[in-house]
């Protein structure tokens, strides 16, 4: 699991607790490739983003988490219409739409 005090650790603990269990944390590292290798060796379970897989073959069993992650953007009052902010928010919307479309294609 990620290191104590990090947002990723807080999120992972929340997911586990919401599912009704307290995780038995035996390994702590920020190295996501190490997380993946520990899982592949049968030594751990982990939450991993798709990006860490990078199209490489994985010998571990993968499971999708239920949808529900939220991304918020915050700007100073009156700056929401700034071109950079608008472009960033549009890019986030497109990424979510693309991800949603891909997940629908993966369903039987």
C-alpha positions, 0 to 999 in steps of 0.5 A: 500500500502507499505510504502512511499520510498520502492521499492514495493511502487514505483512498485505499483505506476508505475503499477497504473500510467501505467494503467492510474490512480493515486491510492487513498492510504488510508492504508500503511503497510508492513504487507502483511497479513493485506493487504489481510485482508483489501481486504477481508473485502472490504476496499481496493485493493492490489497487493499481491504475491502468497506466501502470500496466502500460499494455504489458502482459500481467500474470495477476488476476485483475478486477475492475473497481466499481465506478465512483471516483470523482475529480474536482477542479477549483479556481479562484472566483471569476477565473472559471472562464479563463481559456486554460481552465476551460481547456483543462476541464474540457480535457477531463470531460473528454477523458471521462467520456473516452473511458466510459465508452471503452468500459462499455465496449469491454462488457459482454 
